[in-house]
Amino acid sequence: QVQLVESGGGLVQPGGSLRLSCAASGISGIFDTMGWYRQAPGKQRELVATITNGGSTNYADSLKGRFTISRDNAKNTVYLQMNSLKSDDTAVYYCNWRYFWGQGTQVTVSS
């Protein structure tokens, strides 16, 4: 079955960087559009970024310039490079493909 396994979360100081990974498995072929979403405490899940298998990207307006989504189709892996992190970026980050979700990885930005 389809599995999306995130990794790379953790505690980072404001201004720091993290790189999240999402390894996808369970289908024969390439996963098409994949995305990262996040959910902060008490808030709804929101879009962070998406990327097609051709490499076209889409970002939440508020995150453009700080976050970069990329993928390695040979490895069925999607990445999220997060720079200049702020406390508001604290959330559980989820990988998504169609209606499948990963278990999430916690990102905490705090001094």
Secondary structure, DSSP 4 states (H G I P E B T S, - for coil): --EEEEE--EEE-TT--EEEEEEEESSSS---SEEEEEE-TTS--EEEEEE-TT--EEE-GGGBTTEEEEEEGGGTEEEEEE-S--GGG-EEEEEEETTEE---EEEEE--
